[in-house]
Amino acid sequence: MKNSRLSLRMSSRRLNKLRQYAAIKDKTVTQIVEDWVDRLPNTENDNQGAIPTSSSTDG
């Protein structure tokens, strides 16, 4: 499996809250985020990896 990096911005308060939660669960922050992502519903999409766009058929 190829690992990718995710970078995001959040307040120090939220980051500390996330770190504390991970420590209580005896997991890394990465493991917590991966668990949350894994709980997301699967989407059926023919263009996997594609960014959804809206199309207009007004004519």
PDBQT receptor file of N, H, CA, C and O in Angstrom, charges set to zero:
ATOM      1  N   MET A   1       0.855  -1.188   0.000  1.00  0.00    +0.000 N 
ATOM      2  CA  MET A   1       0.000   0.000   0.000  1.00  0.00    +0.000 C 
ATOM      3  C   MET A   1       0.889   1.235   0.000  1.00  0.00    +0.000 C 
ATOM      4  O   MET A   1       1.814   1.355   0.803  1.00  0.00    +0.000 OA
ATOM      5  N   LYS A   2       0.595   2.138  -0.903  1.00  0.00    +0.000 N 
ATOM      6  H   LYS A   2      -0.157   2.041  -1.555  1.00  0.00    +0.000 HD
ATOM      7  CA  LYS A   2       1.320   3.395  -0.964  1.00  0.00    +0.000 C 
ATOM      8  C   LYS A   2       0.683   4.368   0.025  1.00  0.00    +0.000 C 
ATOM      9  O   LYS A   2      -0.529   4.582   0.004  1.00  0.00    +0.000 OA
ATOM     10  N   ASN A   3       1.493   4.943   0.872  1.00  0.00    +0.000 N 
ATOM     11  H   ASN A   3       2.477   4.769   0.889  1.00  0.00    +0.000 HD
ATOM     12  CA  ASN A   3       0.985   5.921   1.836  1.00  0.00    +0.000 C 
ATOM     13  C   ASN A   3       1.005   7.309   1.235  1.00  0.00    +0.000 C 
ATOM     14  O   ASN A   3       1.937   7.682   0.523  1.00  0.00    +0.000 OA
ATOM     15  N   SER A   4      -0.022   8.058   1.526  1.00  0.00    +0.000 N 
ATOM     16  H   SER A   4      -0.779   7.755   2.105  1.00  0.00    +0.000 HD
ATOM     17  CA  SER A   4      -0.108   9.451   1.106  1.00  0.00    +0.000 C 
ATOM     18  C   SER A   4      -0.161  10.307   2.345  1.00  0.00    +0.000 C 
ATOM     19  O   SER A   4      -0.473   9.819   3.431  1.00  0.00    +0.000 OA
ATOM     20  N   ARG A   5       0.140  11.568   2.193  1.00  0.00    +0.000 N 
ATOM     21  H   ARG A   5       0.393  11.965   1.311  1.00  0.00    +0.000 HD
ATOM     22  CA  ARG A   5       0.153  12.485   3.319  1.00  0.00    +0.000 C 
ATOM     23  C   ARG A   5      -1.041  13.421   3.225  1.00  0.00    +0.000 C 
ATOM     24  O   ARG A   5      -1.392  13.901   2.147  1.00  0.00    +0.000 OA
ATOM     25  N   LEU A   6      -1.657  13.670   4.369  1.00  0.00    +0.000 N 
ATOM     26  H   LEU A   6      -1.372  13.280   5.244  1.00  0.00    +0.000 HD
ATOM     27  CA  LEU A   6      -2.765  14.613   4.475  1.00  0.00    +0.000 C 
ATOM     28  C   LEU A   6      -2.305  15.761   5.357  1.00  0.00    +0.000 C 
ATOM     29  O   LEU A   6      -1.784  15.547   6.451  1.00  0.00    +0.000 OA
ATOM     30  N   SER A   7      -2.497  16.954   4.881  1.00  0.00    +0.000 N 
ATOM     31  H   SER A   7      -2.921  17.128   3.992  1.00  0.00    +0.000 HD
ATOM     32  CA  SER A   7      -2.148  18.133   5.663  1.00  0.00    +0.000 C 
ATOM     33  C   SER A   7      -3.398  18.971   5.833  1.00  0.00    +0.000 C 
ATOM     34  O   SER A   7      -4.113  19.236   4.867  1.00  0.00    +0.000 OA
ATOM     35  N   LEU A   8      -3.659  19.383   7.050  1.00  0.00    +0.000 N 
ATOM     36  H   LEU A   8      -3.078  19.167   7.835  1.00  0.00    +0.000 HD
ATOM     37  CA  LEU A   8      -4.817  20.228   7.279  1.00  0.00    +0.000 C 
ATOM     38  C   LEU A   8      -4.518  21.230   8.376  1.00  0.00    +0.000 C 
ATOM     39  O   LEU A   8      -3.580  21.068   9.157  1.00  0.00    +0.000 OA
ATOM     40  N   ARG A   9      -5.322  22.250   8.414  1.00  0.00    +0.000 N 
ATOM     41  H   ARG A   9      -6.083  22.382   7.779  1.00  0.00    +0.000 HD
ATOM     42  CA  ARG A   9      -5.166  23.295   9.418  1.00  0.00    +0.000 C 
ATOM     43  C   ARG A   9      -6.311  23.201  10.404  1.00  0.00    +0.000 C 
ATOM     44  O   ARG A   9      -7.468  23.010  10.029  1.00  0.00    +0.000 OA
ATOM     45  N   MET A  10      -5.959  23.341  11.687  1.00  0.00    +0.000 N 
ATOM     46  H   MET A  10      -5.019  23.496  11.992  1.00  0.00    +0.000 HD
ATOM     47  CA  MET A  10      -6.975  23.395  12.724  1.00  0.00    +0.000 C 
ATOM     48  C   MET A  10      -6.402  24.166  13.891  1.00  0.00    +0.000 C 
ATOM     49  O   MET A  10      -5.191  24.359  13.997  1.00  0.00    +0.000 OA
ATOM     50  N   SER A  11      -7.278  24.598  14.751  1.00  0.00    +0.000 N 
ATOM     51  H   SER A  11      -8.261  24.442  14.664  1.00  0.00    +0.000 HD
ATOM     52  CA  SER A  11      -6.840  25.364  15.908  1.00  0.00    +0.000 C 
ATOM     53  C   SER A  11      -6.030  24.469  16.842  1.00  0.00    +0.000 C 
ATOM     54  O   SER A  11      -6.166  23.245  16.830  1.00  0.00    +0.000 OA
ATOM     55  N   SER A  12      -5.204  25.093  17.636  1.00  0.00    +0.000 N 
ATOM     56  H   SER A  12      -5.093  26.087  17.646  1.00  0.00    +0.000 HD
ATOM     57  CA  SER A  12      -4.420  24.357  18.635  1.00  0.00    +0.000 C 
ATOM     58  C   SER A  12      -5.336  23.634  19.602  1.00  0.00    +0.000 C 
ATOM     59  O   SER A  12      -5.025  22.531  20.051  1.00  0.00    +0.000 OA
ATOM     60  N   ARG A  13      -6.462  24.248  19.925  1.00  0.00    +0.000 N 
ATOM     61  H   ARG A  13      -6.715  25.144  19.560  1.00  0.00    +0.000 HD
ATOM     62  CA  ARG A  13      -7.423  23.631  20.839  1.00  0.00    +0.000 C 
ATOM     63  C   ARG A  13      -7.933  22.313  20.263  1.00  0.00    +0.000 C 
ATOM     64  O   ARG A  13      -7.995  21.306  20.969  1.00  0.00    +0.000 OA
ATOM     65  N   ARG A  14      -8.293  22.318  19.002  1.00  0.00    +0.000 N 
ATOM     66  H   ARG A  14      -8.242  23.136  18.428  1.00  0.00    +0.000 HD
ATOM     67  CA  ARG A  14      -8.793  21.090  18.368  1.00  0.00    +0.000 C 
ATOM     68  C   ARG A  14      -7.700  20.032  18.244  1.00  0.00    +0.000 C 
ATOM     69  O   ARG A  14      -7.947  18.847  18.469  1.00  0.00    +0.000 OA
ATOM     70  N   LEU A  15      -6.502  20.459  17.889  1.00  0.00    +0.000 N 
ATOM     71  H   LEU A  15      -6.301  21.421  17.707  1.00  0.00    +0.000 HD
ATOM     72  CA  LEU A  15      -5.399  19.511  17.767  1.00  0.00    +0.000 C 
ATOM     73  C   LEU A  15      -5.101  18.867  19.117  1.00  0.00    +0.000 C 
ATOM     74  O   LEU A  15      -4.883  17.658  19.193  1.00  0.00    +0.000 OA
ATOM     75  N   ASN A  16      -5.090  19.658  20.166  1.00  0.00    +0.000 N 
ATOM     76  H   ASN A  16      -5.267  20.640  20.104  1.00  0.00    +0.000 HD
ATOM     77  CA  ASN A  16      -4.848  19.104  21.496  1.00  0.00    +0.000 C 
ATOM     78  C   ASN A  16      -5.954  18.141  21.902  1.00  0.00    +0.000 C 
ATOM     79  O   ASN A  16      -5.692  17.107  22.517  1.00  0.00    +0.000 OA
ATOM     80  N   LYS A  17      -7.184  18.481  21.558  1.00  0.00    +0.000 N 
ATOM     81  H   LYS A  17      -7.397  19.321  21.058  1.00  0.00    +0.000 HD
ATOM     82  CA  LYS A  17      -8.317  17.609  21.852  1.00  0.00    +0.000 C 
ATOM     83  C   LYS A  17      -8.153  16.274  21.113  1.00  0.00    +0.000 C 
ATOM     84  O   LYS A  17      -8.392  15.213  21.690  1.00  0.00    +0.000 OA
ATOM     85  N   LEU A  18      -7.751  16.326  19.858  1.00  0.00    +0.000 N 
ATOM     86  H   LEU A  18      -7.557  17.188  19.390  1.00  0.00    +0.000 HD
ATOM     87  CA  LEU A  18      -7.523  15.125  19.060  1.00  0.00    +0.000 C 
ATOM     88  C   LEU A  18      -6.394  14.289  19.646  1.00  0.00    +0.000 C 
ATOM     89  O   LEU A  18      -6.513  13.068  19.749  1.00  0.00    +0.000 OA
ATOM     90  N   ARG A  19      -5.308  14.934  20.027  1.00  0.00    +0.000 N 
ATOM     91  H   ARG A  19      -5.212  15.926  19.943  1.00  0.00    +0.000 HD
ATOM     92  CA  ARG A  19      -4.178  14.214  20.623  1.00  0.00    +0.000 C 
ATOM     93  C   ARG A  19      -4.567  13.554  21.943  1.00  0.00    +0.000 C 
ATOM     94  O   ARG A  19      -4.166  12.422  22.215  1.00  0.00    +0.000 OA
ATOM     95  N   GLN A  20      -5.338  14.250  22.752  1.00  0.00    +0.000 N 
ATOM     96  H   GLN A  20      -5.664  15.169  22.531  1.00  0.00    +0.000 HD
ATOM     97  CA  GLN A  20      -5.786  13.682  24.020  1.00  0.00    +0.000 C 
ATOM     98  C   GLN A  20      -6.694  12.479  23.778  1.00  0.00    +0.000 C 
ATOM     99  O   GLN A  20      -6.562  11.455  24.450  1.00  0.00    +0.000 OA
ATOM    100  N   TYR A  21      -7.603  12.597  22.833  1.00  0.00    +0.000 N 
ATOM    101  H   TYR A  21      -7.711  13.428  22.288  1.00  0.00    +0.000 HD
ATOM    102  CA  TYR A  21      -8.503  11.491  22.499  1.00  0.00    +0.000 C 
ATOM    103  C   TYR A  21      -7.692  10.274  22.047  1.00  0.00    +0.000 C 
ATOM    104  O   TYR A  21      -7.959   9.150  22.471  1.00  0.00    +0.000 OA
ATOM    105  N   ALA A  22      -6.710  10.506  21.191  1.00  0.00    +0.000 N 
ATOM    106  H   ALA A  22      -6.493  11.419  20.846  1.00  0.00    +0.000 HD
ATOM    107  CA  ALA A  22      -5.867   9.413  20.702  1.00  0.00    +0.000 C 
ATOM    108  C   ALA A  22      -5.117   8.758  21.865  1.00  0.00    +0.000 C 
ATOM    109  O   ALA A  22      -5.002   7.534  21.918  1.00  0.00    +0.000 OA
ATOM    110  N   ALA A  23      -4.616   9.555  22.778  1.00  0.00    +0.000 N 
ATOM    111  H   ALA A  23      -4.709  10.549  22.735  1.00  0.00    +0.000 HD
ATOM    112  CA  ALA A  23      -3.881   9.008  23.920  1.00  0.00    +0.000 C 
ATOM    113  C   ALA A  23      -4.790   8.162  24.803  1.00  0.00    +0.000 C 
ATOM    114  O   ALA A  23      -4.390   7.094  25.266  1.00  0.00    +0.000 OA
ATOM    115  N   ILE A  24      -6.001   8.632  25.037  1.00  0.00    +0.000 N 
ATOM    116  H   ILE A  24      -6.326   9.500  24.661  1.00  0.00    +0.000 HD
ATOM    117  CA  ILE A  24      -6.960   7.882  25.853  1.00  0.00    +0.000 C 
ATOM    118  C   ILE A  24      -7.273   6.539  25.201  1.00  0.00    +0.000 C 
ATOM    119  O   ILE A  24      -7.411   5.525  25.886  1.00  0.00    +0.000 OA
ATOM    120  N   LYS A  25      -7.381   6.538  23.881  1.00  0.00    +0.000 N 
ATOM    121  H   LYS A  25      -7.269   7.361  23.324  1.00  0.00    +0.000 HD
ATOM    122  CA  LYS A  25      -7.693   5.307  23.134  1.00  0.00    +0.000 C 
ATOM    123  C   LYS A  25      -6.443   4.466  22.872  1.00  0.00    +0.000 C 
ATOM    124  O   LYS A  25      -6.533   3.385  22.290  1.00  0.00    +0.000 OA
ATOM    125  N   ASP A  26      -5.281   4.958  23.300  1.00  0.00    +0.000 N 
ATOM    126  H   ASP A  26      -5.208   5.836  23.772  1.00  0.00    +0.000 HD
ATOM    127  CA  ASP A  26      -3.995   4.288  23.083  1.00  0.00    +0.000 C 
ATOM    128  C   ASP A  26      -3.748   4.035  21.594  1.00  0.00    +0.000 C 
ATOM    129  O   ASP A  26      -3.336   2.948  21.190  1.00  0.00    +0.000 OA
ATOM    130  N   LYS A  27      -4.013   5.071  20.791  1.00  0.00    +0.000 N 
ATOM    131  H   LYS A  27      -4.347   5.954  21.119  1.00  0.00    +0.000 HD
ATOM    132  CA  LYS A  27      -3.804   5.026  19.349  1.00  0.00    +0.000 C 
ATOM    133  C   LYS A  27      -3.057   6.280  18.927  1.00  0.00    +0.000 C 
ATOM    134  O   LYS A  27      -2.946   7.242  19.687  1.00  0.00    +0.000 OA
ATOM    135  N   THR A  28      -2.548   6.253  17.702  1.00  0.00    +0.000 N 
ATOM    136  H   THR A  28      -2.639   5.471  17.084  1.00  0.00    +0.000 HD
ATOM    137  CA  THR A  28      -1.944   7.457  17.145  1.00  0.00    +0.000 C 
ATOM    138  C   THR A  28      -3.032   8.329  16.533  1.00  0.00    +0.000 C 
ATOM    139  O   THR A  28      -4.143   7.860  16.285  1.00  0.00    +0.000 OA
ATOM    140  N   VAL A  29      -2.716   9.585  16.293  1.00  0.00    +0.000 N 
ATOM    141  H   VAL A  29      -1.813   9.965  16.494  1.00  0.00    +0.000 HD
ATOM    142  CA  VAL A  29      -3.666  10.468  15.625  1.00  0.00    +0.000 C 
ATOM    143  C   VAL A  29      -3.986   9.912  14.240  1.00  0.00    +0.000 C 
ATOM    144  O   VAL A  29      -5.133   9.970  13.799  1.00  0.00    +0.000 OA
ATOM    145  N   THR A  30      -2.998   9.383  13.566  1.00  0.00    +0.000 N 
ATOM    146  H   THR A  30      -2.066   9.335  13.924  1.00  0.00    +0.000 HD
ATOM    147  CA  THR A  30      -3.222   8.776  12.252  1.00  0.00    +0.000 C 
ATOM    148  C   THR A  30      -4.233   7.639  12.342  1.00  0.00    +0.000 C 
ATOM    149  O   THR A  30      -5.129   7.544  11.504  1.00  0.00    +0.000 OA
ATOM    150  N   GLN A  31      -4.103   6.784  13.335  1.00  0.00    +0.000 N 
ATOM    151  H   GLN A  31      -3.375   6.861  14.016  1.00  0.00    +0.000 HD
ATOM    152  CA  GLN A  31      -5.040   5.675  13.489  1.00  0.00    +0.000 C 
ATOM    153  C   GLN A  31      -6.459   6.174  13.752  1.00  0.00    +0.000 C 
ATOM    154  O   GLN A  31      -7.422   5.600  13.244  1.00  0.00    +0.000 OA
ATOM    155  N   ILE A  32      -6.590   7.230  14.539  1.00  0.00    +0.000 N 
ATOM    156  H   ILE A  32      -5.807   7.696  14.951  1.00  0.00    +0.000 HD
ATOM    157  CA  ILE A  32      -7.911   7.801  14.821  1.00  0.00    +0.000 C 
ATOM    158  C   ILE A  32      -8.538   8.322  13.534  1.00  0.00    +0.000 C 
ATOM    159  O   ILE A  32      -9.703   8.040  13.253  1.00  0.00    +0.000 OA
ATOM    160  N   VAL A  33      -7.782   9.072  12.759  1.00  0.00    +0.000 N 
ATOM    161  H   VAL A  33      -6.836   9.301  12.988  1.00  0.00    +0.000 HD
ATOM    162  CA  VAL A  33      -8.311   9.638  11.509  1.00  0.00    +0.000 C 
ATOM    163  C   VAL A  33      -8.655   8.526  10.536  1.00  0.00    +0.000 C 
ATOM    164  O   VAL A  33      -9.699   8.577   9.885  1.00  0.00    +0.000 OA
ATOM    165  N   GLU A  34      -7.792   7.517  10.424  1.00  0.00    +0.000 N 
ATOM    166  H   GLU A  34      -6.944   7.475  10.952  1.00  0.00    +0.000 HD
ATOM    167  CA  GLU A  34      -8.084   6.396   9.524  1.00  0.00    +0.000 C 
ATOM    168  C   GLU A  34      -9.363   5.670   9.949  1.00  0.00    +0.000 C 
ATOM    169  O   GLU A  34     -10.169   5.284   9.102  1.00  0.00    +0.000 OA
ATOM    170  N   ASP A  35      -9.546   5.486  11.249  1.00  0.00    +0.000 N 
ATOM    171  H   ASP A  35      -8.891   5.800  11.937  1.00  0.00    +0.000 HD
ATOM    172  CA  ASP A  35     -10.776   4.853  11.740  1.00  0.00    +0.000 C 
ATOM    173  C   ASP A  35     -12.006   5.663  11.337  1.00  0.00    +0.000 C 
ATOM    174  O   ASP A  35     -13.018   5.102  10.916  1.00  0.00    +0.000 OA
ATOM    175  N   TRP A  36     -11.908   6.976  11.468  1.00  0.00    +0.000 N 
ATOM    176  H   TRP A  36     -11.086   7.431  11.809  1.00  0.00    +0.000 HD
ATOM    177  CA  TRP A  36     -13.047   7.836  11.105  1.00  0.00    +0.000 C 
ATOM    178  C   TRP A  36     -13.326   7.755   9.607  1.00  0.00    +0.000 C 
ATOM    179  O   TRP A  36     -14.483   7.668   9.194  1.00  0.00    +0.000 OA
ATOM    180  N   VAL A  37     -12.283   7.783   8.802  1.00  0.00    +0.000 N 
ATOM    181  H   VAL A  37     -11.344   7.853   9.137  1.00  0.00    +0.000 HD
ATOM    182  CA  VAL A  37     -12.465   7.699   7.350  1.00  0.00    +0.000 C 
ATOM    183  C   VAL A  37     -13.077   6.354   6.975  1.00  0.00    +0.000 C 
ATOM    184  O   VAL A  37     -13.940   6.285   6.099  1.00  0.00    +0.000 OA
ATOM    185  N   ASP A  38     -12.637   5.292   7.631  1.00  0.00    +0.000 N 
ATOM    186  H   ASP A  38     -11.937   5.348   8.342  1.00  0.00    +0.000 HD
ATOM    187  CA  ASP A  38     -13.172   3.964   7.336  1.00  0.00    +0.000 C 
ATOM    188  C   ASP A  38     -14.656   3.852   7.667  1.00  0.00    +0.000 C 
ATOM    189  O   ASP A  38     -15.346   3.000   7.106  1.00  0.00    +0.000 OA
ATOM    190  N   ARG A  39     -15.154   4.685   8.556  1.00  0.00    +0.000 N 
ATOM    191  H   ARG A  39     -14.594   5.376   9.012  1.00  0.00    +0.000 HD
ATOM    192  CA  ARG A  39     -16.574   4.668   8.914  1.00  0.00    +0.000 C 
ATOM    193  C   ARG A  39     -17.445   5.399   7.893  1.00  0.00    +0.000 C 
ATOM    194  O   ARG A  39     -18.668   5.261   7.922  1.00  0.00    +0.000 OA
ATOM    195  N   LEU A  40     -16.849   6.161   7.007  1.00  0.00    +0.000 N 
ATOM    196  H   LEU A  40     -15.855   6.273   6.983  1.00  0.00    +0.000 HD
ATOM    197  CA  LEU A  40     -17.619   6.865   5.984  1.00  0.00    +0.000 C 
ATOM    198  C   LEU A  40     -18.262   5.846   5.054  1.00  0.00    +0.000 C 
ATOM    199  O   LEU A  40     -17.676   4.800   4.776  1.00  0.00    +0.000 OA
ATOM    200  N   PRO A  41     -19.456   6.145   4.574  1.00  0.00    +0.000 N 
ATOM    201  CA  PRO A  41     -20.100   5.198   3.657  1.00  0.00    +0.000 C 
ATOM    202  C   PRO A  41     -19.322   5.111   2.341  1.00  0.00    +0.000 C 
ATOM    203  O   PRO A  41     -18.755   6.096   1.867  1.00  0.00    +0.000 OA
ATOM    204  N   ASN A  42     -19.313   3.919   1.774  1.00  0.00    +0.000 N 
ATOM    205  H   ASN A  42     -19.774   3.120   2.158  1.00  0.00    +0.000 HD
ATOM    206  CA  ASN A  42     -18.681   3.744   0.468  1.00  0.00    +0.000 C 
ATOM    207  C   ASN A  42     -19.546   4.413  -0.585  1.00  0.00    +0.000 C 
ATOM    208  O   ASN A  42     -20.774   4.373  -0.507  1.00  0.00    +0.000 OA
ATOM    209  N   THR A  43     -18.909   5.021  -1.558  1.00  0.00    +0.000 N 
ATOM    210  H   THR A  43     -17.911   5.053  -1.621  1.00  0.00    +0.000 HD
ATOM    211  CA  THR A  43     -19.654   5.652  -2.642  1.00  0.00    +0.000 C 
ATOM    212  C   THR A  43     -19.418   4.861  -3.913  1.00  0.00    +0.000 C 
ATOM    213  O   THR A  43     -18.287   4.501  -4.239  1.00  0.00    +0.000 OA
ATOM    214  N   GLU A  44     -20.486   4.600  -4.616  1.00  0.00    +0.000 N 
ATOM    215  H   GLU A  44     -21.405   4.893  -4.352  1.00  0.00    +0.000 HD
ATOM    216  CA  GLU A  44     -20.395   3.925  -5.912  1.00  0.00    +0.000 C 
ATOM    217  C   GLU A  44     -20.124   4.996  -6.955  1.00  0.00    +0.000 C 
ATOM    218  O   GLU A  44     -20.965   5.854  -7.219  1.00  0.00    +0.000 OA
ATOM    219  N   ASN A  45     -18.941   4.932  -7.542  1.00  0.00    +0.000 N 
ATOM    220  H   ASN A  45     -18.257   4.234  -7.328  1.00  0.00    +0.000 HD
ATOM    221  CA  ASN A  45     -18.558   5.953  -8.504  1.00  0.00    +0.000 C 
ATOM    222  C   ASN A  45     -17.721   5.292  -9.598  1.00  0.00    +0.000 C 
ATOM    223  O   ASN A  45     -16.723   4.631  -9.311  1.00  0.00    +0.000 OA
ATOM    224  N   ASP A  46     -18.129   5.473 -10.842  1.00  0.00    +0.000 N 
ATOM    225  H   ASP A  46     -18.940   6.010 -11.075  1.00  0.00    +0.000 HD
ATOM    226  CA  ASP A  46     -17.372   4.900 -11.959  1.00  0.00    +0.000 C 
ATOM    227  C   ASP A  46     -16.000   5.537 -12.097  1.00  0.00    +0.000 C 
ATOM    228  O   ASP A  46     -15.046   4.878 -12.512  1.00  0.00    +0.000 OA
ATOM    229  N   ASN A  47     -15.896   6.805 -11.753  1.00  0.00    +0.000 N 
ATOM    230  H   ASN A  47     -16.671   7.339 -11.416  1.00  0.00    +0.000 HD
ATOM    231  CA  ASN A  47     -14.636   7.535 -11.872  1.00  0.00    +0.000 C 
ATOM    232  C   ASN A  47     -13.980   7.638 -10.508  1.00  0.00    +0.000 C 
ATOM    233  O   ASN A  47     -13.881   8.730  -9.948  1.00  0.00    +0.000 OA
ATOM    234  N   GLN A  48     -13.533   6.519  -9.969  1.00  0.00    +0.000 N 
ATOM    235  H   GLN A  48     -13.614   5.632 -10.424  1.00  0.00    +0.000 HD
ATOM    236  CA  GLN A  48     -12.945   6.543  -8.635  1.00  0.00    +0.000 C 
ATOM    237  C   GLN A  48     -11.731   7.444  -8.635  1.00  0.00    +0.000 C 
ATOM    238  O   GLN A  48     -10.891   7.394  -9.533  1.00  0.00    +0.000 OA
ATOM    239  N   GLY A  49     -11.660   8.275  -7.597  1.00  0.00    +0.000 N 
ATOM    240  H   GLY A  49     -12.343   8.316  -6.868  1.00  0.00    +0.000 HD
ATOM    241  CA  GLY A  49     -10.570   9.219  -7.480  1.00  0.00    +0.000 C 
ATOM    242  C   GLY A  49     -10.857  10.540  -8.159  1.00  0.00    +0.000 C 
ATOM    243  O   GLY A  49     -10.122  11.509  -7.968  1.00  0.00    +0.000 OA
ATOM    244  N   ALA A  50     -11.910  10.591  -8.943  1.00  0.00    +0.000 N 
ATOM    245  H   ALA A  50     -12.507   9.804  -9.097  1.00  0.00    +0.000 HD
ATOM    246  CA  ALA A  50     -12.251  11.833  -9.632  1.00  0.00    +0.000 C 
ATOM    247  C   ALA A  50     -12.980  12.769  -8.681  1.00  0.00    +0.000 C 
ATOM    248  O   ALA A  50     -13.690  12.330  -7.776  1.00  0.00    +0.000 OA
ATOM    249  N   ILE A  51     -12.797  14.030  -8.895  1.00  0.00    +0.000 N 
ATOM    250  H   ILE A  51     -12.220  14.386  -9.630  1.00  0.00    +0.000 HD
ATOM    251  CA  ILE A  51     -13.482  15.033  -8.091  1.00  0.00    +0.000 C 
ATOM    252  C   ILE A  51     -14.860  15.261  -8.695  1.00  0.00    +0.000 C 
ATOM    253  O   ILE A  51     -14.979  15.579  -9.878  1.00  0.00    +0.000 OA
ATOM    254  N   PRO A  52     -15.915  15.096  -7.874  1.00  0.00    +0.000 N 
ATOM    255  CA  PRO A  52     -17.258  15.297  -8.416  1.00  0.00    +0.000 C 
ATOM    256  C   PRO A  52     -17.459  16.735  -8.883  1.00  0.00    +0.000 C 
ATOM    257  O   PRO A  52     -17.043  17.683  -8.217  1.00  0.00    +0.000 OA
ATOM    258  N   THR A  53     -18.091  16.875 -10.014  1.00  0.00    +0.000 N 
ATOM    259  H   THR A  53     -18.429  16.105 -10.555  1.00  0.00    +0.000 HD
ATOM    260  CA  THR A  53     -18.399  18.202 -10.547  1.00  0.00    +0.000 C 
ATOM    261  C   THR A  53     -19.875  18.264 -10.884  1.00  0.00    +0.000 C 
ATOM    262  O   THR A  53     -20.510  17.242 -11.146  1.00  0.00    +0.000 OA
ATOM    263  N   SER A  54     -20.410  19.464 -10.876  1.00  0.00    +0.000 N 
ATOM    264  H   SER A  54     -19.895  20.294 -10.663  1.00  0.00    +0.000 HD
ATOM    265  CA  SER A  54     -21.799  19.611 -11.289  1.00  0.00    +0.000 C 
ATOM    266  C   SER A  54     -21.810  19.993 -12.763  1.00  0.00    +0.000 C 
ATOM    267  O   SER A  54     -20.968  20.760 -13.228  1.00  0.00    +0.000 OA
ATOM    268  N   SER A  55     -22.770  19.449 -13.481  1.00  0.00    +0.000 N 
ATOM    269  H   SER A  55     -23.454  18.826 -13.104  1.00  0.00    +0.000 HD
ATOM    270  CA  SER A  55     -22.877  19.786 -14.899  1.00  0.00    +0.000 C 
ATOM    271  C   SER A  55     -24.234  20.405 -15.140  1.00  0.00    +0.000 C 
ATOM    272  O   SER A  55     -25.223  20.050 -14.498  1.00  0.00    +0.000 OA
ATOM    273  N   SER A  56     -24.263  21.307 -16.048  1.00  0.00    +0.000 N 
ATOM    274  H   SER A  56     -23.460  21.595 -16.570  1.00  0.00    +0.000 HD
ATOM    275  CA  SER A  56     -25.488  22.002 -16.378  1.00  0.00    +0.000 C 
ATOM    276  C   SER A  56     -25.941  21.574 -17.759  1.00  0.00    +0.000 C 
ATOM    277  O   SER A  56     -25.150  21.537 -18.701  1.00  0.00    +0.000 OA
ATOM    278  N   THR A  57     -27.215  21.254 -17.871  1.00  0.00    +0.000 N 
ATOM    279  H   THR A  57     -27.858  21.284 -17.105  1.00  0.00    +0.000 HD
ATOM    280  CA  THR A  57     -27.770  20.866 -19.175  1.00  0.00    +0.000 C 
ATOM    281  C   THR A  57     -28.752  21.895 -19.671  1.00  0.00    +0.000 C 
ATOM    282  O   THR A  57     -29.604  21.610 -20.513  1.00  0.00    +0.000 OA
ATOM    283  N   ASP A  58     -28.621  23.130 -19.126  1.00  0.00    +0.000 N 
ATOM    284  H   ASP A  58     -27.929  23.361 -18.442  1.00  0.00    +0.000 HD
ATOM    285  CA  ASP A  58     -29.508  24.191 -19.594  1.00  0.00    +0.000 C 
ATOM    286  C   ASP A  58     -29.209  24.465 -21.050  1.00  0.00    +0.000 C 
ATOM    287  O   ASP A  58     -28.043  24.511 -21.442  1.00  0.00    +0.000 OA
ATOM    288  N   GLY A  59     -30.235  24.649 -21.858  1.00  0.00    +0.000 N 
ATOM    289  H   GLY A  59     -31.182  24.612 -21.540  1.00  0.00    +0.000 HD
ATOM    290  CA  GLY A  59     -29.986  24.841 -23.273  1.00  0.00    +0.000 C 
ATOM    291  C   GLY A  59     -30.831  25.856 -23.790  1.00  0.00    +0.000 C 
ATOM    292  O   GLY A  59     -30.768  26.165 -24.979  1.00  0.00    +0.000 OA
TER     293      GLY A  59
